[in-house]
Amino acid sequence: MNSLNIELYKKLYLIRRAEEKIIECYNEDEMKTPMHMSMGEEAIAVGVCHALKKEDQVFGTYRSHAIFLAKTEDSDNFFAEMYGKATSPLKGKGGSMHLCAPNFGFMGTSAIVGSAISVAVGAAFANKRLKNGKIVAVFFGDGAVEEGAFWESLNVACLMKIPILFVCEDNGFAVHTPVHCRQGYKSITDIVFKFNCNVLKEESTDVEIIYDLSCRAIELIKSTQLPCFLHLKYYRYLEHVGINKDFDAGYRSEDEFNKWHKIDPIKLQRNKLIKEGYEEDEIRKMESRIDIQIKEAITKAKKAPFADKGELYKGLFG
Amino acid sequence: MRKISYCQALREAMFQEMERDPRVFVYGIGVPDHKGVFGSTLGLAEKFGKERCFDTPLAEDTMTGFGLGAAINGMRPIHIHIRVDFLLLAMNQLANMVSSYRYASAGKLKVPMVVRAVIGRGWGQGFQHSKSIYSVFAHIPGLKVVMPTTPGDAKGLLISAIRDDNPVIFIEHRWLYWQEDNVSAEPFTIPIGKANVLRKGKDITIVATSWMNVEAFKAAEILKRRDVSLEIIDPRTIAPLDDELMVESVNKTGYCIVADNDWLHCGFSAEVAARISEKCFGKLKYPVQRIGFAPSPCPTVRHMENEFYPNAVNIIRAVEKMLKLSPTDLSKEEFYSHEKRFKGPF
């Protein structure tokens, strides 16, 4: 039996259950933060983050529930921040869109599409200069590659030979606008390939495949001392922002969702565990431990006080 | 002490800080080239190597985010722009990322970065190489904005900016580069956020920024002959703004002119006028007067460019209006002009 696959599954399950609990509780109106849900992309978040070391660094976007939990596994802080409570290190200043936990190498996010990419390149430059061996991975969507910041950053990283992993999570939509309305070229990977850059791509929802690919990407970065662009397809299950399905809106079909849902990353990995010989009971026990962990995180977050409003003024300079 | 220019003071500050702290690096478009940002970066690449003083692609926004990323990971970047106008391309990083990064990390990530930018007129620079726009940066919480006038302040404030754990926008007027003064050869700091009385006086307070301090001195020299004594306050830092000295001065004189090196509308001069009105209301003998750029883009042709920029004459005329004096005969006065210095291209 493969202990890697169980570790990967635990992370997938944690993320999925955490978001299912958000859906369950959101209408109570206590989590007053716009939720950009990760459902559908869990295999990417877990596959890439599991290939990183604890001290490696990650930058994300406003849609970062999955990578935050994959990198930190810290459901207590996650929910404390969703509820905006004093027990979260950020004390509610960030919310769902601005998660940050530098002690876990989760270095922050941006809700301005593409903007964290440049920051990640600078962070990776510092790591190279400081010779600390840390790898930076920056996650962004297919919309971000239309921003100037992406091309500027790619150029700088390739020119300066900066060890960075660019992770493009391609769900085919920028909010509701499909890719064919936005991109005047056939293949982003073909273009990036022309740069002095490693390029890898995958359309699988199998977390093990993405994990292996990420390990290869990191090896390539180290052996070539060049960046790697990792292009990964997935399907966004829910609306751009919010907790609902939006197949009735007309811009995408439920058939497409059903096609992807058949190869749902959590289901896929669970079935793999069964095939590998794990007992159903054993898996259920593990799941129920995570269920309890999440339930307790929510209970603690709900009970916790808000920070004093004077906190507003703290932390700007130092 | 020896006399050095403002430009040499900037260079010396960076040189000494790069020697002191290996985390400091300097970069920007054209920074290591043979002209070295009007001479202010000459020799740094030769002394410290291409790793610590380097040119960049033409990517102002990304290279600003790059500085932020390097800063949160322990480096101390100095990013240089030969014109402040180019910083508008970096406003996304400055306003959305740099200014809020420390706040958004609950203080866990420090942002020790300096962004140097040159403002001011040269020789027919036109409307895209002549802006000041420092109040735009000062408007955004999380950015410090420093603009020294004297060579000593240039050195001491730049060293403070480099050692500061927060992002500092460092604004330098092109014409100040040739100003000379006695400056200590040793490294020293001048605190960010402290104003300075550049000239003691008793009749009217002039709050002047950057180059306008030089113009205010010229005005003071001429008005002295008419027994009018100007007190000149240089805020030196506009964010955070220390208004103590200006308030103290206006409480003494009862008059205030803000001589700014920028547009007036929604500008730094409006902030000073508001603070003086709030804090010196009962003491004011005349409404606060403001002097700054004409409300237009900056034209290229010389006679219109001269009309666009404020100078000592505007200050003298404002003083006369406030004190109800007859106009001073200025026909034999020589005012600052860099015609002789500037023969092009800039």
Chai-1 contact restraints between the chains, C-beta under 6 A:
chainA,res_idxA,chainB,res_idxB,connection_type,confidence,min_distance_angstrom,max_distance_angstrom,comment,restraint_id
A,P89,B,A106,contact,1.0,0.0,6.0,A-B,restraint_1
A,L90,B,A106,contact,1.0,0.0,6.0,A-B,restraint_2
A,G94,B,A104,contact,1.0,0.0,6.0,A-B,restraint_3
A,H98,B,A104,contact,1.0,0.0,6.0,A-B,restraint_4
A,C100,B,A104,contact,1.0,0.0,6.0,A-B,restraint_5
A,C100,B,S105,contact,1.0,0.0,6.0,A-B,restraint_6
A,P102,B,S105,contact,1.0,0.0,6.0,A-B,restraint_7
A,P102,B,K108,contact,1.0,0.0,6.0,A-B,restraint_8
A,P102,B,L109,contact,1.0,0.0,6.0,A-B,restraint_9
A,I112,B,N96,contact,1.0,0.0,6.0,A-B,restraint_10
A,S115,B,M97,contact,1.0,0.0,6.0,A-B,restraint_11
A,S118,B,T62,contact,1.0,0.0,6.0,A-B,restraint_12
A,S118,B,G65,contact,1.0,0.0,6.0,A-B,restraint_13
A,S118,B,F66,contact,1.0,0.0,6.0,A-B,restraint_14
A,V119,B,G65,contact,1.0,0.0,6.0,A-B,restraint_15
A,V119,B,L68,contact,1.0,0.0,6.0,A-B,restraint_16
A,V119,B,G69,contact,1.0,0.0,6.0,A-B,restraint_17
A,A120,B,G69,contact,1.0,0.0,6.0,A-B,restraint_18
A,V121,B,F66,contact,1.0,0.0,6.0,A-B,restraint_19
A,G122,B,F66,contact,1.0,0.0,6.0,A-B,restraint_20
A,G122,B,G67,contact,1.0,0.0,6.0,A-B,restraint_21
A,G122,B,G69,contact,1.0,0.0,6.0,A-B,restraint_22
A,G122,B,A70,contact,1.0,0.0,6.0,A-B,restraint_23
A,A123,B,G69,contact,1.0,0.0,6.0,A-B,restraint_24
A,A123,B,N73,contact,1.0,0.0,6.0,A-B,restraint_25
A,F125,B,A70,contact,1.0,0.0,6.0,A-B,restraint_26
A,A126,B,A70,contact,1.0,0.0,6.0,A-B,restraint_27
A,A126,B,N73,contact,1.0,0.0,6.0,A-B,restraint_28
A,A126,B,M75,contact,1.0,0.0,6.0,A-B,restraint_29
A,A149,B,T62,contact,1.0,0.0,6.0,A-B,restraint_30
A,E152,B,A59,contact,1.0,0.0,6.0,A-B,restraint_31
A,E152,B,T62,contact,1.0,0.0,6.0,A-B,restraint_32
A,S153,B,T62,contact,1.0,0.0,6.0,A-B,restraint_33
A,N155,B,P57,contact,1.0,0.0,6.0,A-B,restraint_34
A,V156,B,P57,contact,1.0,0.0,6.0,A-B,restraint_35
A,V156,B,T62,contact,1.0,0.0,6.0,A-B,restraint_36
A,G315,B,Y103,contact,1.0,0.0,6.0,A-B,restraint_37
A,G315,B,A106,contact,1.0,0.0,6.0,A-B,restraint_38
A,G315,B,G107,contact,1.0,0.0,6.0,A-B,restraint_39
A,L316,B,Y103,contact,1.0,0.0,6.0,A-B,restraint_40
A,L316,B,P141,contact,1.0,0.0,6.0,A-B,restraint_41
A,L316,B,G142,contact,1.0,0.0,6.0,A-B,restraint_42
A,F317,B,N166,contact,1.0,0.0,6.0,A-B,restraint_43
A,G318,B,G107,contact,1.0,0.0,6.0,A-B,restraint_44
A,G318,B,D165,contact,1.0,0.0,6.0,A-B,restraint_45
